Amino acid sequence: MDQTKFFNDDLKNFFTDQTFELAKNLEGDVFRQYENRITKRFSLEQRCYFIKTHGPVGWKEIIKNLIQLRTPVIGAKREYDALNHLSKNDVKCPKIMGLGFRGHNPANSSSFLITEELQNTISLEDFFLKRMHEELPFKDKKELILKVADLIRRMHATGLNHRDLYLCHIHVNKYLDINNIDLSLIDLHRAQIRSKVPHRWLVKDLGGFIHSVLQFNLTERDFYRFFMAYFECSLDVLLYKHQKLLQAILDRAFEMYLKPQVKSISLNDRNKVLSEFGFS
């Protein structure tokens, strides 16, 4: 039995008959395509949306993921739940505009999720690739780092870990107003929600994020600023209380084949680090 819901009249009127076939074959710009999952941008009545369609994954794929101790991505419900969860906790993310589920068998089910396009934003990956960060004054770059750390900390504080936490999945206002930095999280189809994020998944999220940042030649101080903001602590407390977690995060980045960059960030010489920040 098909179950669909839309949150404005334009979408309700458009998706009237053969909803799932229409969603699957909808004309639009393909942003991402991976096996049974396609993400498209489309416009309707001068408004822009993203639709992510999920086709059947089959029992073979589900069993393979379970054998590898991975949680299989089945349908749009995980992302739907994650977006609702973050919205309720005042963590900015795309607004849900429509959804549909068909089939009870997880191996053969189909689903889709429609979200409103974020207006006038750019991914942090594109922001860095365009070298826009190099044009920022020191004070503004520092403020951006602190805001990104705050966004990730607040996400984790809700009990949600992203599982794809890279620069490309954080959006910032395209015409950056340093006094009003507006950040949003996207692509939450793999997210997990618990009462508290386990240590293992903190390491994976933060290690993946550091992996995506290292290529842009930020300074060692920038990394410490990020972690001090994330843990809401002083440098001294960071190096004492959180050193094991920091090392695990850097080890995770190392496992992602970034040894040359990671080894330049040393946590061993505490006195040197404190001296760099003007602490005696």
Backbone hydrogen bonds in HBPLUS format (Angstrom, degrees):
<---DONOR---> <-ACCEPTOR-->    atom                        ^
c    i                          cat <-CA-CA->   ^        H-A-AA   ^      H-
h    n   atom  resd res      DA  || num        DHA   H-A  angle D-A-AA Bond
n    s   type  num  typ     dist DA aas  dist angle  dist       angle   num
A0003-GLN N   A0101-PHE O   2.88 MM  98  5.21 153.5  1.96 157.7 164.3     1
A0101-PHE N   A0003-GLN O   2.76 MM  98  5.21 153.9  1.83 149.5 158.6     2
A0005-LYS N   A0099-LEU O   2.91 MM  94  5.49 150.3  2.00 160.7 160.7     3
A0099-LEU N   A0005-LYS O   2.89 MM  94  5.49 149.5  1.98 155.8 163.8     4
A0007-PHE N   A0097-MET O   2.89 MM  90  5.02 157.1  1.94 149.5 143.7     5
A0012-LYS N   A0008-ASN O   3.14 MM   4  6.38 160.8  2.18 149.5 155.5     6
A0013-ASN N   A0009-ASP O   2.87 MM   4  5.97 163.5  1.90 154.3 157.5     7
A0014-PHE N   A0010-ASP O   3.04 MM   4  6.14 141.8  2.19 137.7 148.3     8
A0015-PHE N   A0011-LEU O   2.93 MM   4  5.98 173.0  1.93 157.0 158.0     9
A0022-LEU N   A0018-GLN O   2.91 MM   4  6.10 158.9  1.95 158.6 165.6    10
A0023-ALA N   A0019-THR O   2.86 MM   4  6.08 154.8  1.92 147.0 154.3    11
A0024-LYS N   A0020-PHE O   2.96 MM   4  6.07 155.9  2.02 141.8 148.2    12
A0025-ASN N   A0021-GLU O   3.01 MM   4  6.14 153.8  2.08 144.8 151.2    13
A0029-ASP N   A0041-ARG O   2.90 MM  12  5.08 144.9  2.02 151.4 151.3    14
A0041-ARG N   A0029-ASP O   2.84 MM  12  5.08 153.0  1.91 138.1 146.5    15
A0031-PHE N   A0039-THR O   2.83 MM   8  5.59 157.4  1.88 149.5 156.9    16
A0032-ARG N   A0039-THR O   3.39 MM   7  5.12 161.2  2.42 135.3 135.7    17
A0039-THR N   A0032-ARG O   2.82 MM   7  5.12 165.8  1.84 157.5 157.5    18
A0034-TYR N   A0037-ARG O   2.77 MM   3  5.17 172.2  1.78 162.6 165.4    19
A0037-ARG N   A0034-TYR O   2.78 MM   3  5.17 167.9  1.80 134.3 137.8    20
A0055-GLY N   A0036-ASN O   2.83 MM  19  4.89 157.2  1.89 141.2 148.7    21
A0038-ILE N   A0053-THR O   3.10 MM  15  5.42 155.6  2.16 146.4 154.1    22
A0053-THR N   A0038-ILE O   2.91 MM  15  5.42 153.0  1.98 157.8 161.0    23
A0040-LYS N   A0051-ILE O   2.90 MM  11  5.37 163.5  1.93 153.7 158.4    24
A0051-ILE N   A0040-LYS O   2.84 MM  11  5.37 158.3  1.89 152.3 159.7    25
A0042-PHE N   A0049-TYR O   2.96 MM   7  5.49 158.1  2.00 143.3 150.4    26
A0049-TYR N   A0042-PHE O   2.81 MM   7  5.49 164.7  1.83 169.5 174.2    27
A0044-LEU N   A0047-ARG O   2.81 MM   3  5.34 156.9  1.86 153.9 161.5    28
A0047-ARG N   A0044-LEU O   3.02 MM   3  5.34 147.8  2.13 109.4 119.0    29
A0117-GLU N   A0048-CYS O   3.13 MM  69  5.61 166.7  2.15 136.2 132.2    30
A0050-PHE N   A0115-THR O   2.85 MM  65  5.30 160.1  1.89 154.1 159.5    31
A0115-THR N   A0050-PHE O   2.83 MM  65  5.30 159.0  1.88 153.0 160.3    32
A0052-LYS N   A0113-LEU O   2.88 MM  61  5.32 160.8  1.92 152.4 158.5    33
A0113-LEU N   A0052-LYS O   2.99 MM  61  5.32 143.9  2.12 135.9 147.2    34
A0054-HIS N   A0111-SER O   2.77 MM  57  5.20 172.9  1.78 158.7 157.4    35
A0111-SER N   A0054-HIS O   3.01 MM  57  5.20 156.9  2.06 145.9 150.2    36
A0058-GLY N   A0107-ALA O   2.91 MM  49  4.29 155.4  1.97 128.6 130.7    37
A0062-ILE N   A0058-GLY O   3.34 MM   4  6.64 160.8  2.38 146.3 151.8    38
A0063-ILE N   A0059-TRP O   2.85 MM   4  5.98 170.5  1.86 156.8 158.9    39
A0064-LYS N   A0060-LYS O   2.98 MM   4  6.10 156.5  2.04 143.1 150.2    40
A0065-ASN N   A0061-GLU O   3.05 MM   4  6.25 160.2  2.09 147.9 152.1    41
A0066-LEU N   A0062-ILE O   3.02 MM   4  6.30 157.3  2.08 149.1 155.7    42
A0067-ILE N   A0063-ILE O   2.88 MM   4  6.11 157.1  1.94 153.2 158.9    43
A0068-GLN N   A0064-LYS O   3.10 MM   4  6.32 147.7  2.21 141.8 150.4    44
A0070-ARG N   A0065-ASN O   2.70 MM   5  4.87 168.9  1.71 155.0 151.4    45
A0069-LEU N   A0066-LEU O   3.01 MM   3  4.83 156.2  2.06 102.1 106.6    46
A0080-TYR N   A0076-ALA O   2.96 MM   4  6.16 160.9  2.00 155.6 162.0    47
A0081-ASP N   A0077-LYS O   2.82 MM   4  6.01 164.1  1.84 156.7 159.4    48
A0082-ALA N   A0078-ARG O   2.97 MM   4  6.17 154.7  2.04 141.9 149.4    49
A0083-LEU N   A0079-GLU O   2.88 MM   4  6.05 165.5  1.90 156.5 158.9    50
A0084-ASN N   A0080-TYR O   3.10 MM   4  6.27 162.6  2.14 147.0 152.0    51
A0085-HIS N   A0081-ASP O   2.87 MM   4  5.99 157.5  1.92 146.0 153.1    52
A0086-LEU N   A0082-ALA O   2.94 MM   4  6.16 165.3  1.96 154.2 156.7    53
A0087-SER N   A0083-LEU O   2.98 MM   4  6.07 162.0  2.02 147.4 152.9    54
A0088-LYS N   A0084-ASN O   2.99 MM   4  6.16 159.8  2.03 150.7 155.6    55
A0089-ASN N   A0085-HIS O   3.23 MM   4  6.43 131.1  2.49 135.0 147.5    56
A0089-ASN N   A0086-LEU O   3.03 MM   3  5.02 132.0  2.26  95.4 109.2    57
A0091-VAL N   A0086-LEU O   2.90 MM   5  4.99 174.0  1.90 146.6 145.2    58
A0090-ASP N   A0087-SER O   3.16 MM   3  5.11 161.5  2.19 108.8 108.7    59
A0185-LEU N   A0092-LYS O   3.08 MM  93  6.50 160.7  2.12 144.8 145.2    60
A0116-GLU N   A0095-LYS O   2.88 MM  21  5.44 157.4  1.93 154.1 161.2    61
A0097-MET N   A0114-ILE O   2.73 MM  17  5.32 174.5  1.73 147.0 146.5    62
A0098-GLY N   A0114-ILE O   3.18 MM  16  4.71 138.8  2.35 135.3 127.3    63
A0114-ILE N   A0098-GLY O   2.72 MM  16  4.71 169.5  1.73 143.3 140.4    64
A0100-GLY N   A0112-PHE O   3.02 MM  12  5.28 147.8  2.13 147.8 144.3    65
A0112-PHE N   A0100-GLY O   2.98 MM  12  5.28 148.7  2.08 141.2 144.9    66
A0102-ARG N   A0110-SER O   2.84 MM   8  5.25 145.5  1.96 169.3 163.9    67
A0110-SER N   A0102-ARG O   2.94 MM   8  5.25 159.9  1.98 150.5 157.2    68
A0108-ASN N   A0105-ASN O   3.01 MM   3  5.47 144.7  2.14 114.4 124.2    69
A0109-SER N   A0105-ASN O   3.01 MM   4  5.80 111.2  2.50 156.0 174.1    70
A0174-LYS N   A0120-ASN O   2.76 MM  54  5.44 172.5  1.77 134.5 137.1    71
A0122-ILE N   A0172-VAL O   2.85 MM  50  5.54 151.8  1.93 154.8 163.5    72
A0172-VAL N   A0122-ILE O   2.87 MM  50  5.54 164.4  1.90 154.4 155.9    73
A0127-PHE N   A0123-SER O   2.90 MM   4  6.18 156.5  1.95 150.3 158.2    74
A0124-LEU N   A0170-ILE O   2.81 MM  46  5.85 153.6  1.88 177.5 171.8    75
A0128-PHE N   A0124-LEU O   2.91 MM   4  6.10 151.7  1.99 144.3 149.9    76
A0129-LEU N   A0125-GLU O   2.79 MM   4  6.01 161.8  1.82 151.2 157.3    77
A0130-LYS N   A0126-ASP O   2.93 MM   4  5.94 151.4  2.01 146.8 152.2    78
A0132-MET N   A0127-PHE O   3.04 MM   5  5.57 148.9  2.14 173.8 175.3    79
A0131-ARG N   A0128-PHE O   2.82 MM   3  4.85 154.3  1.88 108.0 114.2    80
A0134-GLU N   A0131-ARG O   3.16 MM   3  5.43 140.1  2.33 101.2 111.5    81
A0135-GLU N   A0132-MET O   3.17 MM   3  5.42 151.1  2.26 103.4 111.8    82
A0136-LEU N   A0133-HIS O   3.22 MM   3  5.35 157.6  2.27 102.2 109.0    83
A0140-ASP N   A0137-PRO O   3.03 MM   3  5.33 118.5  2.42 105.4 120.4    84
A0141-LYS N   A0137-PRO O   2.96 MM   4  6.24 161.8  1.99 163.6 169.5    85
A0142-LYS N   A0138-PHE O   2.98 MM   4  6.17 162.5  2.01 153.4 158.3    86
A0143-GLU N   A0139-LYS O   3.06 MM   4  6.27 153.1  2.14 139.7 146.9    87
A0144-LEU N   A0140-ASP O   2.99 MM   4  6.26 154.5  2.05 148.2 154.4    88
A0145-ILE N   A0141-LYS O   3.03 MM   4  6.33 160.6  2.07 152.2 156.8    89
A0146-LEU N   A0142-LYS O   3.02 MM   4  6.29 159.5  2.07 151.1 156.5    90
A0147-LYS N   A0143-GLU O   2.98 MM   4  6.20 153.0  2.05 146.7 153.8    91
A0148-VAL N   A0144-LEU O   3.00 MM   4  6.23 158.3  2.05 152.5 157.8    92
A0149-ALA N   A0145-ILE O   3.04 MM   4  6.25 164.7  2.06 150.7 154.8    93
A0150-ASP N   A0146-LEU O   2.96 MM   4  6.12 152.1  2.04 141.7 149.7    94
A0151-LEU N   A0147-LYS O   2.94 MM   4  6.19 154.4  2.01 146.4 152.6    95
A0152-ILE N   A0148-VAL O   3.09 MM   4  6.38 166.2  2.11 156.0 158.1    96
A0153-ARG N   A0149-ALA O   2.90 MM   4  6.06 159.3  1.94 148.7 155.3    97
A0154-ARG N   A0150-ASP O   2.91 MM   4  6.05 163.0  1.94 150.2 154.5    98
A0155-MET N   A0151-LEU O   2.97 MM   4  6.20 152.5  2.05 146.2 154.2    99
A0156-HIS N   A0152-ILE O   2.98 MM   4  6.23 169.4  1.99 153.8 155.6   100
A0157-ALA N   A0153-ARG O   2.84 MM   4  6.02 147.3  1.95 145.4 155.7   101
A0158-THR N   A0155-MET O   3.17 MM   3  5.53 145.2  2.30 105.0 114.4   102
A0159-GLY N   A0156-HIS O   2.93 MM   3  5.29 159.2  1.97 112.4 119.2   103
A0194-ARG N   A0159-GLY O   2.86 MM  35  4.96 161.1  1.90 135.6 141.9   104
A0161-ASN N   A0192-GLN O   3.02 MM  31  5.50 153.0  2.09 149.6 158.2   105
A0192-GLN N   A0161-ASN O   3.04 MM  31  5.50 158.1  2.09 154.6 161.6   106
A0166-TYR N   A0164-ASP O   2.97 MM   2  5.97 115.8  2.39 115.8  99.3   107
A0169-HIS N   A0166-TYR O   2.99 MM   3  5.57 159.1  2.04 117.6 124.1   108
A0170-ILE N   A0167-LEU O   3.21 MM   3  5.57 161.0  2.25 118.1 117.1   109
A0186-ILE N   A0169-HIS O   3.05 MM  17  5.16 158.3  2.10 142.3 142.2   110
A0171-HIS N   A0184-SER O   2.82 MM  13  5.10 163.9  1.85 149.9 155.1   111
A0184-SER N   A0171-HIS O   2.91 MM  13  5.10 147.4  2.02 138.6 146.1   112
A0180-ASN N   A0177-ASP O   2.78 MM   3  5.27 160.4  1.82 118.6 125.5   113
A0191-ALA N   A0188-LEU O   3.22 MM   3  5.18 162.4  2.25 105.4 110.7   114
A0201-TRP N   A0198-PRO O   3.04 MM   3  5.50 124.9  2.35 108.2 121.1   115
A0202-LEU N   A0198-PRO O   3.04 MM   4  6.40 145.8  2.16 152.1 162.7   116
A0202-LEU N   A0199-HIS O   3.15 MM   3  5.11 123.6  2.49  95.6 110.3   117
A0203-VAL N   A0199-HIS O   3.02 MM   4  6.28 163.1  2.05 158.7 162.1   118
A0204-LYS N   A0200-ARG O   3.11 MM   4  6.39 154.1  2.18 137.6 144.7   119
A0205-ASP N   A0201-TRP O   2.93 MM   4  5.97 166.2  1.95 141.6 145.8   120
A0206-LEU N   A0202-LEU O   2.91 MM   4  5.98 170.7  1.92 155.5 157.3   121
A0207-GLY N   A0203-VAL O   2.73 MM   4  5.52 149.6  1.82 139.9 150.0   122
A0208-GLY N   A0204-LYS O   2.94 MM   4  5.87 156.5  2.00 138.7 145.2   123
A0209-PHE N   A0205-ASP O   2.98 MM   4  6.23 152.3  2.06 144.7 153.0   124
A0210-ILE N   A0206-LEU O   2.93 MM   4  6.13 166.1  1.95 149.2 152.4   125
A0211-HIS N   A0207-GLY O   2.94 MM   4  6.09 156.0  2.00 144.6 151.8   126
A0212-SER N   A0208-GLY O   3.10 MM   4  6.38 146.6  2.21 141.9 149.5   127
A0212-SER N   A0209-PHE O   3.06 MM   3  5.20 120.4  2.43  96.8 111.1   128
A0213-VAL N   A0209-PHE O   3.18 MM   4  6.46 127.4  2.47 139.9 153.9   129
A0213-VAL N   A0210-ILE O   3.03 MM   3  5.05 138.6  2.21  99.3 111.6   130
A0214-LEU N   A0210-ILE O   3.01 MM   4  6.09 153.3  2.08 161.5 166.0   131
A0216-PHE N   A0213-VAL O   2.97 MM   3  5.91 170.9  1.98 134.6 137.6   132
A0217-ASN N   A0214-LEU O   3.33 MM   3  5.99 153.6  2.41 125.1 122.9   133
A0222-ASP N   A0219-THR O   3.04 MM   3  5.10 120.4  2.41  94.3 109.1   134
A0223-PHE N   A0219-THR O   3.28 MM   4  6.76 150.3  2.38 146.1 152.8   135
A0224-TYR N   A0220-GLU O   3.12 MM   4  6.51 158.1  2.17 149.7 155.4   136
A0225-ARG N   A0221-ARG O   2.81 MM   4  6.07 158.6  1.86 154.2 160.5   137
A0226-PHE N   A0222-ASP O   2.96 MM   4  6.20 155.8  2.02 145.5 152.0   138
A0227-PHE N   A0223-PHE O   3.05 MM   4  6.37 165.4  2.07 153.3 155.6   139
A0228-MET N   A0224-TYR O   2.83 MM   4  5.96 159.0  1.87 153.7 159.9   140
A0229-ALA N   A0225-ARG O   3.01 MM   4  6.16 154.8  2.08 146.9 152.9   141
A0230-TYR N   A0226-PHE O   2.86 MM   4  6.12 154.7  1.92 148.1 156.3   142
A0231-PHE N   A0227-PHE O   2.93 MM   4  6.02 168.9  1.94 151.8 153.6   143
A0232-GLU N   A0228-MET O   2.86 MM   4  5.58 111.5  2.34 126.4 142.6   144
A0233-CYS N   A0228-MET O   3.08 MM   5  5.33 155.4  2.14 143.2 150.8   145
A0238-LEU N   A0234-SER O   2.92 MM   4  6.10 156.8  1.97 146.7 154.2   146
A0239-LEU N   A0235-LEU O   2.99 MM   4  6.23 159.8  2.03 154.0 157.1   147
A0240-TYR N   A0236-ASP O   3.15 MM   4  6.36 140.0  2.32 140.6 151.4   148
A0241-LYS N   A0237-VAL O   2.72 MM   4  5.55 150.8  1.80 152.5 160.6   149
A0242-HIS N   A0238-LEU O   3.12 MM   4  5.17 143.6  2.26 122.1 133.0   150
A0246-LEU N   A0242-HIS O   2.89 MM   4  6.10 163.3  1.92 159.3 164.8   151
A0247-GLN N   A0243-GLN O   2.87 MM   4  6.08 159.7  1.91 151.7 157.0   152
A0248-ALA N   A0244-LYS O   2.99 MM   4  6.20 152.6  2.07 143.0 150.5   153
A0249-ILE N   A0245-LEU O   2.93 MM   4  6.20 150.6  2.02 148.2 156.3   154
A0250-LEU N   A0246-LEU O   2.96 MM   4  6.28 160.6  2.00 153.1 157.7   155
A0251-ASP N   A0247-GLN O   2.81 MM   4  6.00 150.3  1.90 144.9 154.0   156
A0252-ARG N   A0248-ALA O   2.93 MM   4  6.12 145.6  2.05 139.0 148.0   157
A0253-ALA N   A0249-ILE O   3.07 MM   4  6.46 153.8  2.14 145.0 151.5   158
A0254-PHE N   A0250-LEU O   2.88 MM   4  6.16 150.2  1.97 143.1 152.1   159
A0255-GLU N   A0251-ASP O   2.88 MM   4  6.20 150.1  1.96 146.7 154.1   160
A0256-MET N   A0253-ALA O   2.97 MM   3  5.07 140.2  2.14  97.8 110.1   161
A0257-TYR N   A0254-PHE O   2.96 MM   3  5.42 129.9  2.22 123.0 121.8   162
A0262-VAL N   A0258-LEU O   3.06 MM   4  6.18 170.2  2.07 161.2 164.2   163
A0263-LYS N   A0259-LYS O   3.01 MM   4  5.91 171.2  2.02 159.6 160.3   164
A0264-SER N   A0261-GLN O   3.28 MM   3  5.62 148.2  2.38 104.7 113.6   165
A0265-ILE N   A0262-VAL O   2.98 MM   3  5.60 164.7  2.00 119.6 124.7   166
A0273-VAL N   A0269-ASP O   3.17 MM   4  6.51 161.4  2.21 153.7 158.3   167
A0274-LEU N   A0270-ARG O   2.96 MM   4  6.21 169.7  1.97 159.5 161.9   168
A0275-SER N   A0271-ASN O   2.92 MM   4  6.02 153.9  1.99 142.6 150.3   169
A0276-GLU N   A0272-LYS O   2.97 MM   4  6.23 150.5  2.05 147.3 154.8   170
A0277-PHE N   A0273-VAL O   3.31 MM   4  6.67 140.4  2.47 143.2 152.8   171
A0277-PHE N   A0274-LEU O   3.16 MM   3  5.29 130.7  2.42  97.1 109.7   172
A0279-PHE N   A0274-LEU O   2.74 MM   5  4.92 156.8  1.79 154.7 146.5   173
A0278-GLY N   A0275-SER O   2.95 MM   3  4.93 159.9  1.99 105.3 110.6   174
